[in-house]
Amino acid sequence: MITMPAPLHRVPAPADGPSDQASGLRRLFSARQRRLLPVVANPFVAGGQAVLGLLSAALAAQGRHVLVVDAASTAPAPHEMCAIDLAAGVEHLHAQISYLAARGMPLAHVDARGSAAGFVEAAFDAAPNCELMLLHADPGDLARMLAARAVRPLLLAADGVEPIKQAYAGCKLLVQRCALMRFDLLFVAGREGARSELIVERLASCADSFLGAIVRGGAVVDPLDPQAVHDAALARMLAAQLHQDDVGAPARAGRRFLPAPGSAEDRYPGYPGYPGSHPLPHSQPHPDSMHRTVVGAGAPAPFLA
């Protein structure tokens, strides 16, 4: 279960509507466009559930109805009825935020060609009131679900060798298997972390130099900070993600972390500044615990050599 910021208390689930088989028609004629924001799970980033709570709160503050789908290996086990009906596992945490624990569920939707893209549509159908899905999953599962989608995955990282290696490994896998070449980065650190921006810069530089990928937007946040949801860089990064879906191209923004020394300015467009303020609702994420498992450990991270 994700750790929600303080103002976003659990609310009763809305009454179930009549059961029918017209979900495809409802999706076809829906006035709202479905949007997908993939979050690359990183088991070495402490407080992963609090990070999901912060992201969902920040998206809700921008007027979005969000479905958080936690399909990572660290996620809670899904509801026992999810194998039959995903909607049975959807929990309504707030008027604008729903949550689906889906550990292992993408594999149950893999087709004969190895794609799990059907899981994404099934999850959207399970929460028809939500227009945006925050999809948190391990890199391998994301690769199966995103093969045909033009998205900009969000990498998670923190100060330390293993979190950085894992972020780089996830980026590399999605580049190789999905040909996704643009990423955003959320760096989890306290505001006193003096090395945060340097690490982000080096990670982005290596993604460009060794993978040809661009880490376009980023923010440094402490998910346990009561003011984290007010962070201007986080707000701009998420707004750019939504703008990308709306018009087919990411929004421009100021930069702070890049370019790396010696790089051309236009190779690293749109890095948001940090820190700053933004008129978002007050929030207070809470600590959580998570199991540490390795996804793709051992993948090369050249800047750590």
C-alpha positions as a LaTeX table, in Angstrom:
\begin{tabular}{lrrr}
\hline
Residue & $x$ (\AA) & $y$ (\AA) & $z$ (\AA) \\
\hline
Met1 & 0.00 & 0.00 & 0.00 \\
Ile2 & 1.34 & 3.39 & $-0.90$ \\
Thr3 & 1.95 & 5.93 & 1.83 \\
Met4 & $-0.36$ & 8.86 & 1.16 \\
Pro5 & 0.35 & 12.47 & 2.11 \\
Ala6 & $-1.60$ & 13.63 & 5.12 \\
Pro7 & $-4.44$ & 15.57 & 3.41 \\
Leu8 & $-5.26$ & 12.66 & 1.15 \\
His9 & $-7.16$ & 10.52 & 3.62 \\
Arg10 & $-8.84$ & 7.32 & 2.57 \\
Val11 & $-12.37$ & 7.87 & 1.32 \\
Pro12 & $-15.17$ & 5.36 & 0.79 \\
Ala13 & $-15.19$ & 3.64 & $-2.57$ \\
Pro14 & $-17.87$ & 4.90 & $-4.93$ \\
Ala15 & $-20.85$ & 2.68 & $-5.44$ \\
Asp16 & $-20.35$ & 0.07 & $-8.12$ \\
Gly17 & $-22.18$ & 0.75 & $-11.36$ \\
Pro18 & $-24.12$ & $-1.85$ & $-13.31$ \\
Ser19 & $-21.95$ & $-4.65$ & $-14.61$ \\
Asp20 & $-21.71$ & $-4.90$ & $-18.38$ \\
Gln21 & $-19.32$ & $-5.81$ & $-21.16$ \\
Ala22 & $-19.19$ & $-2.42$ & $-22.86$ \\
Ser23 & $-15.90$ & $-1.23$ & $-21.38$ \\
Gly24 & $-14.37$ & $-1.10$ & $-24.86$ \\
Leu25 & $-17.13$ & 1.19 & $-26.13$ \\
Arg26 & $-16.86$ & 3.38 & $-23.04$ \\
Arg27 & $-13.14$ & 3.72 & $-23.66$ \\
Leu28 & $-13.69$ & 4.47 & $-27.37$ \\
Phe29 & $-16.15$ & 7.26 & $-26.72$ \\
Ser30 & $-14.64$ & 8.59 & $-23.51$ \\
Ala31 & $-14.10$ & 12.35 & $-23.55$ \\
Arg32 & $-10.86$ & 12.01 & $-21.59$ \\
Gln33 & $-7.63$ & 10.77 & $-23.10$ \\
Arg34 & $-5.89$ & 8.06 & $-21.17$ \\
Arg35 & $-2.35$ & 8.87 & $-20.10$ \\
Leu36 & 0.39 & 6.59 & $-18.86$ \\
Leu37 & 3.36 & 7.58 & $-16.70$ \\
Pro38 & 5.69 & 4.59 & $-16.20$ \\
Val39 & 7.85 & 4.61 & $-13.06$ \\
Val40 & 10.89 & 2.31 & $-13.20$ \\
Ala41 & 11.05 & 0.50 & $-9.87$ \\
Asn42 & 14.31 & 0.73 & $-7.94$ \\
Pro43 & 14.39 & $-1.52$ & $-4.85$ \\
Phe44 & 17.45 & 0.30 & $-3.52$ \\
Val45 & 15.61 & 3.61 & $-3.20$ \\
Ala46 & 14.26 & 3.66 & 0.35 \\
Gly47 & 10.71 & 4.87 & 0.85 \\
Gly48 & 9.46 & 3.74 & $-2.54$ \\
Gln49 & 5.85 & 3.69 & $-1.39$ \\
Ala50 & 6.16 & 7.23 & $-0.04$ \\
Val51 & 7.53 & 8.28 & $-3.44$ \\
Leu52 & 4.41 & 6.89 & $-5.14$ \\
Gly53 & 2.26 & 8.74 & $-2.63$ \\
Leu54 & 4.11 & 11.98 & $-3.36$ \\
Leu55 & 3.81 & 11.56 & $-7.13$ \\
Ser56 & 0.11 & 10.76 & $-6.97$ \\
Ala57 & $-0.54$ & 13.74 & $-4.68$ \\
Ala58 & 1.35 & 16.08 & $-7.00$ \\
Leu59 & $-0.61$ & 14.80 & $-10.01$ \\
Ala60 & $-3.90$ & 15.15 & $-8.14$ \\
Ala61 & $-2.89$ & 18.73 & $-7.34$ \\
Gln62 & $-2.74$ & 19.33 & $-11.10$ \\
Gly63 & $-6.36$ & 18.21 & $-11.39$ \\
Arg64 & $-5.77$ & 14.63 & $-12.48$ \\
His65 & $-7.64$ & 11.52 & $-11.40$ \\
Val66 & $-4.84$ & 9.03 & $-10.85$ \\
Leu67 & $-4.71$ & 5.25 & $-10.72$ \\
Val68 & $-1.53$ & 4.04 & $-9.01$ \\
Val69 & $-0.73$ & 0.55 & $-10.27$ \\
Asp70 & 2.04 & $-1.02$ & $-8.18$ \\
Ala71 & 3.27 & $-4.05$ & $-10.10$ \\
Ala72 & 6.84 & $-4.02$ & $-8.78$ \\
Ser73 & 8.38 & $-7.00$ & $-7.02$ \\
Thr74 & 8.21 & $-4.97$ & $-3.78$ \\
Ala75 & 4.46 & $-4.32$ & $-4.12$ \\
Pro76 & 1.85 & $-5.95$ & $-1.89$ \\
Ala77 & 0.20 & $-9.12$ & $-3.13$ \\
Pro78 & $-2.85$ & $-8.46$ & $-5.32$ \\
His79 & $-6.40$ & $-9.09$ & $-4.18$ \\
Glu80 & $-7.35$ & $-12.74$ & $-4.58$ \\
Met81 & $-10.09$ & $-11.82$ & $-7.09$ \\
Cys82 & $-7.73$ & $-9.86$ & $-9.35$ \\
Ala83 & $-7.04$ & $-12.95$ & $-11.43$ \\
Ile84 & $-10.70$ & $-12.81$ & $-12.48$ \\
Asp85 & $-11.50$ & $-9.10$ & $-12.24$ \\
Leu86 & $-8.85$ & $-6.41$ & $-11.68$ \\
Ala87 & $-11.53$ & $-3.99$ & $-10.49$ \\
Ala88 & $-11.93$ & $-6.10$ & $-7.34$ \\
Gly89 & $-8.45$ & $-5.00$ & $-6.25$ \\
Val90 & $-8.85$ & $-1.26$ & $-6.80$ \\
Glu91 & $-8.82$ & 0.74 & $-3.56$ \\
His92 & $-10.01$ & 4.35 & $-3.44$ \\
Leu93 & $-7.59$ & 6.29 & $-1.27$ \\
His94 & $-8.84$ & 9.77 & $-2.10$ \\
Ala95 & $-11.44$ & 11.41 & $-4.31$ \\
Gln96 & $-8.79$ & 11.68 & $-7.06$ \\
Ile97 & $-6.50$ & 8.74 & $-6.27$ \\
Ser98 & $-7.06$ & 5.00 & $-6.59$ \\
Tyr99 & $-4.59$ & 2.21 & $-5.94$ \\
Leu100 & $-4.16$ & $-1.27$ & $-7.39$ \\
Ala101 & $-1.66$ & $-3.72$ & $-5.89$ \\
Ala102 & $-0.61$ & $-5.81$ & $-8.88$ \\
Arg103 & 2.56 & $-7.69$ & $-8.05$ \\
Gly104 & 2.99 & $-10.43$ & $-10.67$ \\
Met105 & $-0.15$ & $-9.46$ & $-12.60$ \\
Pro106 & 1.56 & $-8.26$ & $-15.82$ \\
Leu107 & 2.94 & $-11.76$ & $-16.39$ \\
Ala108 & $-0.60$ & $-13.12$ & $-16.28$ \\
His109 & $-1.44$ & $-10.92$ & $-19.30$ \\
Val110 & 1.54 & $-11.87$ & $-21.51$ \\
Asp111 & 0.35 & $-12.88$ & $-24.99$ \\
Ala112 & 1.90 & $-15.27$ & $-27.49$ \\
Arg113 & 4.30 & $-12.57$ & $-28.69$ \\
Gly114 & 5.56 & $-11.81$ & $-25.19$ \\
Ser115 & 3.68 & $-8.54$ & $-24.82$ \\
Ala116 & 1.86 & $-7.58$ & $-21.62$ \\
Ala117 & 0.34 & $-4.42$ & $-23.13$ \\
Gly118 & $-3.11$ & $-5.88$ & $-22.49$ \\
Phe119 & $-2.55$ & $-5.48$ & $-18.75$ \\
Val120 & $-2.37$ & $-1.69$ & $-19.12$ \\
Glu121 & $-5.75$ & $-1.54$ & $-20.86$ \\
Ala122 & $-7.26$ & $-3.97$ & $-18.35$ \\
Ala123 & $-6.03$ & $-1.82$ & $-15.47$ \\
Phe124 & $-7.50$ & 1.31 & $-17.05$ \\
Asp125 & $-10.82$ & $-0.51$ & $-17.47$ \\
Ala126 & $-10.71$ & $-1.47$ & $-13.78$ \\
Ala127 & $-10.80$ & 2.22 & $-12.78$ \\
Pro128 & $-12.79$ & 4.03 & $-15.52$ \\
Asn129 & $-12.90$ & 7.27 & $-13.52$ \\
Cys130 & $-9.10$ & 7.62 & $-13.67$ \\
Glu131 & $-7.57$ & 9.26 & $-16.72$ \\
Leu132 & $-3.91$ & 8.85 & $-15.71$ \\
Met133 & $-2.07$ & 5.72 & $-14.66$ \\
Leu134 & 1.07 & 5.85 & $-12.55$ \\
Leu135 & 2.54 & 2.45 & $-13.46$ \\
His136 & 5.26 & 1.32 & $-11.05$ \\
Ala137 & 6.98 & $-1.87$ & $-12.20$ \\
Asp138 & 10.34 & $-3.57$ & $-12.57$ \\
Pro139 & 12.23 & $-2.81$ & $-15.80$ \\
Gly140 & 11.59 & $-6.23$ & $-17.36$ \\
Asp141 & 7.84 & $-6.04$ & $-16.80$ \\
Leu142 & 7.74 & $-2.46$ & $-18.07$ \\
Ala143 & 9.51 & $-3.56$ & $-21.25$ \\
Arg144 & 6.74 & $-6.09$ & $-21.88$ \\
Met145 & 4.03 & $-3.49$ & $-21.28$ \\
Leu146 & 5.54 & $-0.51$ & $-23.10$ \\
Ala147 & 6.81 & $-2.04$ & $-26.33$ \\
Ala148 & 4.36 & $-0.10$ & $-28.52$ \\
Arg149 & 3.98 & 3.08 & $-26.44$ \\
Ala150 & 5.76 & 6.40 & $-26.96$ \\
Val151 & 6.28 & 7.31 & $-23.31$ \\
Arg152 & 9.00 & 8.91 & $-21.20$ \\
Pro153 & 9.67 & 6.59 & $-18.24$ \\
Leu154 & 10.53 & 8.06 & $-14.85$ \\
Leu155 & 13.72 & 6.67 & $-13.32$ \\
Leu156 & 14.18 & 6.58 & $-9.54$ \\
Ala157 & 17.61 & 7.03 & $-7.96$ \\
Ala158 & 19.25 & 7.94 & $-4.67$ \\
Asp159 & 22.74 & 8.57 & $-3.31$ \\
Gly160 & 24.66 & 5.32 & $-3.25$ \\
Val161 & 26.27 & 2.85 & $-5.62$ \\
Glu162 & 23.42 & 0.34 & $-5.82$ \\
Pro163 & 20.57 & 2.84 & $-6.39$ \\
Ile164 & 22.53 & 4.53 & $-9.19$ \\
Lys165 & 23.54 & 1.24 & $-10.82$ \\
Gln166 & 19.93 & 0.09 & $-10.70$ \\
Ala167 & 18.66 & 3.31 & $-12.29$ \\
Tyr168 & 21.21 & 2.99 & $-15.09$ \\
Ala169 & 20.38 & $-0.71$ & $-15.59$ \\
Gly170 & 16.67 & 0.09 & $-15.90$ \\
Cys171 & 17.38 & 2.82 & $-18.42$ \\
Lys172 & 19.62 & 0.49 & $-20.43$ \\
Leu173 & 17.06 & $-2.32$ & $-20.54$ \\
Leu174 & 14.28 & $-0.03$ & $-21.79$ \\
Val175 & 16.58 & 1.48 & $-24.41$ \\
Gln176 & 17.56 & $-1.95$ & $-25.69$ \\
Arg177 & 14.17 & $-3.66$ & $-25.60$ \\
Cys178 & 11.75 & $-0.80$ & $-26.30$ \\
Ala179 & 13.94 & 1.76 & $-28.11$ \\
Leu180 & 12.77 & 4.36 & $-25.59$ \\
Met181 & 15.32 & 7.18 & $-25.69$ \\
Arg182 & 13.91 & 9.86 & $-23.38$ \\
Phe183 & 13.62 & 9.59 & $-19.61$ \\
Asp184 & 12.91 & 11.73 & $-16.57$ \\
Leu185 & 14.68 & 11.24 & $-13.24$ \\
Leu186 & 13.42 & 11.61 & $-9.69$ \\
Phe187 & 16.31 & 11.71 & $-7.24$ \\
Val188 & 15.34 & 10.91 & $-3.65$ \\
Ala189 & 17.49 & 12.81 & $-1.16$ \\
Gly190 & 17.31 & 15.24 & 1.70 \\
Arg191 & 17.75 & 18.90 & 0.83 \\
Glu192 & 21.11 & 18.84 & 2.55 \\
Gly193 & 22.38 & 16.29 & 0.02 \\
Ala194 & 25.20 & 18.28 & $-1.59$ \\
Arg195 & 26.04 & 15.55 & $-4.13$ \\
Ser196 & 22.54 & 15.15 & $-5.55$ \\
Glu197 & 22.89 & 17.39 & $-8.57$ \\
Leu198 & 26.37 & 16.09 & $-9.42$ \\
Ile199 & 25.11 & 12.48 & $-9.35$ \\
Val200 & 22.13 & 13.34 & $-11.52$ \\
Glu201 & 24.41 & 15.10 & $-13.99$ \\
Arg202 & 26.78 & 12.14 & $-14.20$ \\
Leu203 & 23.94 & 9.65 & $-14.60$ \\
Ala204 & 22.40 & 11.70 & $-17.39$ \\
Ser205 & 25.77 & 12.15 & $-19.08$ \\
Cys206 & 26.44 & 8.40 & $-19.05$ \\
Ala207 & 22.96 & 7.62 & $-20.40$ \\
Asp208 & 23.72 & 9.92 & $-23.33$ \\
Ser209 & 27.30 & 8.79 & $-23.91$ \\
Phe210 & 26.82 & 5.02 & $-23.58$ \\
Leu211 & 23.16 & 4.48 & $-24.49$ \\
Gly212 & 22.29 & 7.47 & $-26.65$ \\
Ala213 & 19.41 & 8.23 & $-24.26$ \\
Ile214 & 18.45 & 11.65 & $-22.95$ \\
Val215 & 17.48 & 12.21 & $-19.33$ \\
Arg216 & 15.36 & 15.23 & $-20.10$ \\
Gly217 & 13.69 & 16.38 & $-16.89$ \\
Gly218 & 14.37 & 15.84 & $-13.23$ \\
Ala219 & 13.73 & 16.79 & $-9.64$ \\
Val220 & 15.41 & 16.20 & $-6.29$ \\
Val221 & 12.90 & 15.55 & $-3.54$ \\
Asp222 & 12.63 & 14.19 & $-0.03$ \\
Pro223 & 9.30 & 12.28 & 0.07 \\
Leu224 & 9.24 & 12.62 & 3.87 \\
Asp225 & 9.43 & 16.41 & 3.67 \\
Pro226 & 6.00 & 17.98 & 4.37 \\
Gln227 & 6.70 & 20.55 & 1.66 \\
Ala228 & 7.87 & 18.10 & $-1.03$ \\
Val229 & 4.59 & 18.24 & $-2.92$ \\
His230 & 5.15 & 22.00 & $-3.34$ \\
Asp231 & 8.44 & 21.43 & $-5.20$ \\
Ala232 & 8.48 & 23.47 & $-8.41$ \\
Ala233 & 10.82 & 21.13 & $-10.29$ \\
Leu234 & 8.58 & 18.15 & $-9.52$ \\
Ala235 & 5.51 & 20.09 & $-10.66$ \\
Arg236 & 7.18 & 21.11 & $-13.92$ \\
Met237 & 8.43 & 17.60 & $-14.63$ \\
Leu238 & 4.96 & 16.11 & $-14.18$ \\
Ala239 & 3.32 & 18.91 & $-16.17$ \\
Ala240 & 5.77 & 18.23 & $-19.02$ \\
Gln241 & 4.83 & 14.55 & $-18.92$ \\
Leu242 & 1.17 & 15.44 & $-19.29$ \\
His243 & 1.87 & 18.03 & $-21.97$ \\
Gln244 & 3.80 & 15.39 & $-23.92$ \\
Asp245 & 0.65 & 13.27 & $-24.04$ \\
Asp246 & $-1.55$ & 16.23 & $-24.95$ \\
Val247 & 0.36 & 17.59 & $-27.93$ \\
Gly248 & 2.85 & 14.88 & $-28.85$ \\
Ala249 & 5.96 & 16.75 & $-27.69$ \\
Pro250 & 7.40 & 17.47 & $-24.26$ \\
Ala251 & 7.12 & 20.95 & $-22.86$ \\
Arg252 & 10.18 & 23.17 & $-22.62$ \\
Ala253 & 11.52 & 24.12 & $-19.23$ \\
Gly254 & 14.56 & 25.66 & $-17.65$ \\
Arg255 & 17.57 & 23.48 & $-16.88$ \\
Arg256 & 19.81 & 23.06 & $-13.89$ \\
Phe257 & 21.55 & 19.67 & $-13.83$ \\
Leu258 & 22.80 & 19.68 & $-17.44$ \\
Pro259 & 24.66 & 20.06 & $-19.73$ \\
Ala260 & 27.68 & 18.16 & $-18.54$ \\
Pro261 & 30.99 & 19.96 & $-18.95$ \\
Gly262 & 31.99 & 20.08 & $-22.60$ \\
Ser263 & 28.53 & 19.16 & $-23.90$ \\
Ala264 & 26.57 & 21.23 & $-26.37$ \\
Glu265 & 23.66 & 23.13 & $-24.85$ \\
Asp266 & 21.08 & 21.73 & $-27.23$ \\
Arg267 & 21.94 & 18.12 & $-26.36$ \\
Tyr268 & 20.24 & 18.45 & $-22.98$ \\
Pro269 & 17.06 & 20.53 & $-23.35$ \\
Gly270 & 14.53 & 21.25 & $-20.69$ \\
Tyr271 & 16.05 & 20.57 & $-17.31$ \\
Pro272 & 13.85 & 22.09 & $-14.63$ \\
Gly273 & 15.41 & 24.26 & $-11.95$ \\
Tyr274 & 15.64 & 23.33 & $-8.29$ \\
Pro275 & 14.61 & 24.35 & $-5.71$ \\
Gly276 & 11.49 & 26.50 & $-5.94$ \\
Ser277 & 7.89 & 26.80 & $-4.89$ \\
His278 & 4.56 & 25.95 & $-6.44$ \\
Pro279 & 1.00 & 26.48 & $-5.18$ \\
Leu280 & 0.23 & 22.83 & $-4.47$ \\
Pro281 & $-1.69$ & 21.43 & $-1.50$ \\
His282 & 0.20 & 20.69 & 1.71 \\
Ser283 & 1.16 & 17.05 & 2.12 \\
Gln284 & 2.95 & 14.86 & 4.64 \\
Pro285 & 4.15 & 11.48 & 3.39 \\
His286 & 4.95 & 8.94 & 6.05 \\
Pro287 & 7.77 & 6.41 & 6.37 \\
Asp288 & 7.24 & 2.95 & 5.02 \\
Ser289 & 9.17 & $-0.27$ & 4.80 \\
Met290 & 10.04 & $-2.18$ & 1.70 \\
His291 & 11.84 & $-5.40$ & 0.87 \\
Arg292 & 15.15 & $-5.07$ & $-0.95$ \\
Thr293 & 15.29 & $-7.17$ & $-4.12$ \\
Val294 & 17.57 & $-6.80$ & $-7.08$ \\
Val295 & 16.36 & $-6.27$ & $-10.62$ \\
Gly296 & 19.18 & $-6.31$ & $-13.10$ \\
Ala297 & 21.90 & $-5.90$ & $-10.48$ \\
Gly298 & 25.34 & $-6.01$ & $-11.91$ \\
Ala299 & 24.49 & $-4.01$ & $-15.02$ \\
Pro300 & 27.43 & $-1.79$ & $-15.90$ \\
Ala301 & 27.40 & 1.79 & $-14.70$ \\
Pro302 & 30.48 & 3.31 & $-16.37$ \\
Phe303 & 30.71 & 6.35 & $-14.12$ \\
Leu304 & 31.07 & 4.11 & $-11.07$ \\
Ala305 & 34.13 & 2.34 & $-12.41$ \\
\hline
\end{tabular}
